[in-house]
Amino acid sequence: MRLKDKVALITGAASGIGRESALLFAAEGASVVAADVNDAGGKETASMVQAQGGKCVYVHADVSRAADAKAMVDAAERAFGRLDVLFNNAGIMLGEDDDAVSTSEDVWEKTLAVNLKGVFLGCKHGIPALRRAGGGSVINTASFVATLGAATPQIAYTASKGGVLAMTRELAIVHAREKIRVNALSPGPLRTDLLMSYLNTEEKRRRRLVHIPVGRFGEAKEMARAALFLASDESSYLTGANFLVDGGITAAYVTPE
């Protein structure tokens, strides 16, 4: 088992990448703390993990609130005695997110509060727990749009994920000698409720899909497998990386420097 005896905290665990990662991490031996604001979905994730014989507890956490970020880390240490993997995965993508002219300040602030501040608060409270465990792995969910930009405008989301990527690099440097690795997972376009609710017309979906060399949207399970590698000791020499799992979209459109 690739995560035997490790404890993993996963935010945004009620659905999508978070749920699939909780199931996979537990199957690979981890004890999992599933955090989300969606209590019904989060509890369902915990039940699914337990049904397959894994260990999982659910904790309600709004990652944009410092008290909740601290509480979810405390819950991990209280339930399982330590924290080895922090997966800052929670994120939002609002339908009103557009270009800079059209996007309201409210949409901007809500998006950055969850997607960027939430990662900061997760690290603020989670890294001390990783120190207490003698080291560990931080995984921050960014996006291919942090590297490429989005064909369908979503300025707040793109900016938030660019911030996650920059913060990941700095944290990796700061904590490298503490045996704490910090990497970003940058998914390409996925067939998840989050993206499909944003690309809510066939025209929008075709516009995104045409750019992906493999010719399809990715699946949450594929991102969970990538996160498993980053969480495990198999990636022990990897820190500060932008792990692009994007169906080739950035290879097709980004010119090497």
C-alpha positions as CSV (number, residue, x, y, z in Angstrom):
1,M,0.0,0.0,0.0
2,R,1.4,3.3,-1.1
3,L,0.0,5.4,1.8
4,K,0.2,2.8,4.6
5,D,-0.1,4.3,8.1
6,K,-0.3,7.9,6.7
7,V,-3.0,10.4,7.6
8,A,-4.4,12.6,4.8
9,L,-6.6,15.7,5.1
10,I,-8.5,16.4,1.8
11,T,-10.6,19.5,1.3
12,G,-13.4,19.7,-1.2
13,A,-14.0,16.0,-0.4
14,A,-17.7,15.9,-1.0
15,S,-17.4,15.4,-4.8
16,G,-15.1,15.3,-7.8
17,I,-11.4,15.1,-7.3
18,G,-11.7,15.3,-3.5
19,R,-14.1,12.3,-3.2
20,E,-12.1,10.2,-5.7
21,S,-8.9,11.0,-3.8
22,A,-10.5,10.1,-0.5
23,L,-11.5,6.7,-1.8
24,L,-8.2,6.0,-3.5
25,F,-6.0,7.3,-0.6
26,A,-8.0,5.1,1.9
27,A,-7.7,2.1,-0.4
28,E,-3.9,2.7,-0.4
29,G,-3.8,2.5,3.4
30,A,-4.3,6.1,4.5
31,S,-6.6,7.3,7.3
32,V,-8.6,10.2,5.7
33,V,-10.2,13.3,7.0
34,A,-12.7,14.6,4.4
35,A,-13.5,18.3,4.7
36,D,-16.1,20.3,2.9
37,V,-19.0,22.7,3.4
38,N,-21.4,20.3,1.7
39,D,-22.3,18.2,4.7
40,A,-24.4,15.7,2.9
41,G,-21.8,15.0,0.2
42,G,-19.0,15.0,2.7
43,K,-20.7,12.5,5.0
44,E,-21.5,10.4,1.9
45,T,-17.8,10.3,1.0
46,A,-16.9,9.2,4.5
47,S,-19.5,6.5,4.3
48,M,-18.2,5.3,0.9
49,V,-14.7,5.1,2.3
50,Q,-15.9,3.2,5.4
51,A,-17.9,0.8,3.2
52,Q,-14.8,-0.2,1.3
53,G,-13.1,-0.9,4.6
54,G,-11.2,2.3,5.0
55,K,-10.9,4.8,7.8
56,C,-12.5,8.2,7.2
57,V,-14.0,11.0,9.3
58,Y,-15.9,14.0,7.9
59,V,-15.5,17.5,9.2
60,H,-17.4,20.6,8.1
61,A,-14.9,23.2,7.0
62,D,-15.3,26.5,5.0
63,V,-11.6,26.8,3.9
64,S,-11.9,30.6,3.6
65,R,-12.4,30.8,7.4
66,A,-9.3,30.6,9.6
67,A,-11.2,29.0,12.5
68,D,-12.5,26.2,10.2
69,A,-9.1,25.6,8.7
70,K,-7.6,25.2,12.1
71,A,-10.5,23.0,13.2
72,M,-10.0,20.6,10.3
73,V,-6.3,20.1,11.1
74,D,-7.1,19.7,14.8
75,A,-9.7,17.1,13.8
76,A,-7.1,15.1,11.9
77,E,-4.7,15.0,14.8
78,R,-7.4,14.3,17.3
79,A,-8.9,11.4,15.2
80,F,-5.7,9.8,13.9
81,G,-2.8,11.3,16.0
82,R,-0.9,13.1,13.2
83,L,-1.0,14.6,9.7
84,D,1.1,13.4,6.8
85,V,-0.7,14.6,3.7
86,L,-2.5,17.9,3.2
87,F,-4.5,18.1,0.0
88,N,-5.8,21.7,-0.4
89,N,-8.3,20.8,-3.1
90,A,-11.4,22.8,-2.4
91,G,-12.4,25.3,-5.0
92,I,-15.2,27.1,-6.7
93,M,-15.9,28.3,-10.3
94,L,-18.8,30.8,-10.5
95,G,-20.9,31.1,-13.6
96,E,-20.7,34.9,-13.4
97,D,-16.9,34.8,-13.7
98,D,-16.0,36.4,-17.0
99,D,-13.5,38.9,-18.3
100,A,-12.2,41.8,-16.2
101,V,-14.8,44.3,-17.5
102,S,-17.8,42.0,-16.8
103,T,-16.8,40.2,-13.6
104,S,-18.2,41.8,-10.4
105,E,-16.0,42.5,-7.4
106,D,-18.3,40.1,-5.4
107,V,-17.5,37.2,-7.8
108,W,-13.8,38.1,-7.6
109,E,-13.7,38.2,-3.9
110,K,-15.7,35.0,-3.4
111,T,-13.5,33.1,-5.8
112,L,-10.2,34.3,-4.3
113,A,-11.5,33.7,-0.8
114,V,-12.0,30.0,-1.4
115,N,-9.5,29.2,-4.1
116,L,-6.5,31.2,-2.9
117,K,-7.0,32.3,0.7
118,G,-8.3,28.8,1.4
119,V,-5.0,27.2,0.3
120,F,-3.1,29.8,2.3
121,L,-5.2,29.0,5.5
122,G,-4.8,25.3,4.9
123,C,-1.0,25.7,4.8
124,K,-1.0,28.1,7.7
125,H,-2.6,25.6,10.0
126,G,-1.6,22.3,8.3
127,I,2.2,22.9,7.9
128,P,2.7,23.0,11.7
129,A,1.0,19.6,11.9
130,L,3.2,18.2,9.2
131,R,6.2,19.5,11.2
132,R,4.9,17.7,14.3
133,A,4.8,14.5,12.2
134,G,8.3,14.9,11.0
135,G,7.5,16.0,7.5
136,G,5.0,15.3,4.8
137,S,3.4,16.3,1.5
138,V,1.3,19.3,0.6
139,I,-0.7,19.2,-2.6
140,N,-2.4,22.3,-3.8
141,T,-5.0,22.1,-6.6
142,A,-4.1,24.7,-9.2
143,S,-5.2,24.4,-12.9
144,F,-3.9,24.4,-16.4
145,V,-5.3,27.9,-16.7
146,A,-2.6,29.1,-14.3
147,T,-0.1,28.3,-17.1
148,L,-2.2,28.9,-20.2
149,G,-5.2,31.1,-19.6
150,A,-8.7,30.1,-20.5
151,A,-10.3,30.4,-23.9
152,T,-13.7,31.0,-22.2
153,P,-13.0,34.0,-19.9
154,Q,-12.9,33.3,-16.1
155,I,-10.7,36.0,-14.8
156,A,-11.2,35.4,-11.1
157,Y,-10.7,31.7,-11.3
158,T,-7.6,32.0,-13.5
159,A,-6.1,34.6,-11.1
160,S,-6.8,32.5,-8.1
161,K,-5.1,29.4,-9.6
162,G,-2.1,31.5,-10.7
163,G,-1.8,32.6,-7.1
164,V,-1.9,29.0,-5.9
165,L,0.9,28.1,-8.3
166,A,3.1,31.0,-7.1
167,M,2.4,30.3,-3.5
168,T,3.2,26.6,-4.0
169,R,6.6,27.4,-5.4
170,E,7.5,29.7,-2.5
171,L,6.3,27.3,0.2
172,A,8.3,24.5,-1.4
173,I,11.5,26.5,-1.1
174,V,10.7,27.7,2.5
175,H,10.0,24.2,3.9
176,A,12.2,21.9,1.8
177,R,14.7,21.4,4.6
178,E,11.9,20.4,7.0
179,K,11.1,17.3,4.9
180,I,7.9,19.0,3.8
181,R,7.2,18.8,0.1
182,V,4.8,21.2,-1.6
183,N,3.5,20.6,-5.1
184,A,0.7,21.8,-7.3
185,L,-1.6,19.5,-9.2
186,S,-2.9,21.3,-12.3
187,P,-5.7,19.4,-13.9
188,G,-6.8,20.1,-17.4
189,P,-10.5,20.4,-18.3
190,L,-12.4,17.7,-16.4
191,R,-15.8,16.1,-16.7
192,T,-16.8,17.2,-13.2
193,D,-19.9,19.0,-11.9
194,L,-17.7,22.0,-11.2
195,L,-16.6,22.5,-14.8
196,M,-19.7,21.2,-16.5
197,S,-21.9,23.6,-14.6
198,Y,-19.6,26.5,-15.8
199,L,-19.4,25.2,-19.4
200,N,-23.2,25.1,-19.4
201,T,-23.8,25.1,-23.1
202,E,-22.7,22.7,-25.9
203,E,-20.9,25.6,-27.6
204,K,-18.8,26.4,-24.5
205,R,-17.9,22.7,-24.1
206,R,-16.9,22.3,-27.8
207,R,-14.8,25.5,-27.5
208,R,-12.9,24.0,-24.6
209,L,-12.7,20.5,-25.9
210,V,-11.3,21.4,-29.3
211,H,-8.0,22.5,-27.6
212,I,-7.3,19.2,-25.9
213,P,-5.0,17.0,-27.9
214,V,-6.3,13.7,-26.4
215,G,-9.8,14.7,-27.6
216,R,-11.8,14.3,-24.3
217,F,-12.3,15.8,-20.9
218,G,-10.4,14.3,-18.0
219,E,-12.0,12.3,-15.2
220,A,-11.7,13.0,-11.5
221,K,-10.3,9.5,-10.9
222,E,-7.4,10.4,-13.1
223,M,-6.6,13.4,-11.0
224,A,-6.8,11.3,-7.9
225,R,-4.2,8.9,-9.2
226,A,-1.9,11.9,-9.9
227,A,-2.5,13.2,-6.3
228,L,-1.7,9.7,-5.0
229,F,1.7,9.9,-6.6
230,L,2.3,13.4,-5.0
231,A,1.1,12.2,-1.6
232,S,3.2,9.1,-1.6
233,D,6.9,8.6,-1.0
234,E,7.3,7.8,-4.7
235,S,7.6,11.5,-5.3
236,S,10.1,12.0,-2.5
237,Y,12.5,14.1,-4.7
238,L,9.7,16.3,-6.1
239,T,8.9,19.7,-4.6
240,G,7.8,23.0,-6.0
241,A,6.5,21.3,-9.1
242,N,3.5,22.2,-11.3
243,F,2.2,18.7,-12.0
244,L,0.2,19.2,-15.2
245,V,-2.3,16.4,-15.9
246,D,-4.1,18.1,-18.7
247,G,-4.5,15.8,-21.8
248,G,-1.7,17.6,-23.5
249,I,-3.3,21.0,-23.7
250,T,-0.4,23.1,-22.4
251,A,2.1,21.1,-24.5
252,A,0.1,22.1,-27.5
253,Y,-0.2,25.8,-26.8
254,V,2.7,26.9,-24.5
255,T,6.0,27.9,-26.3
256,P,9.1,26.7,-24.3
257,E,11.2,29.5,-23.1
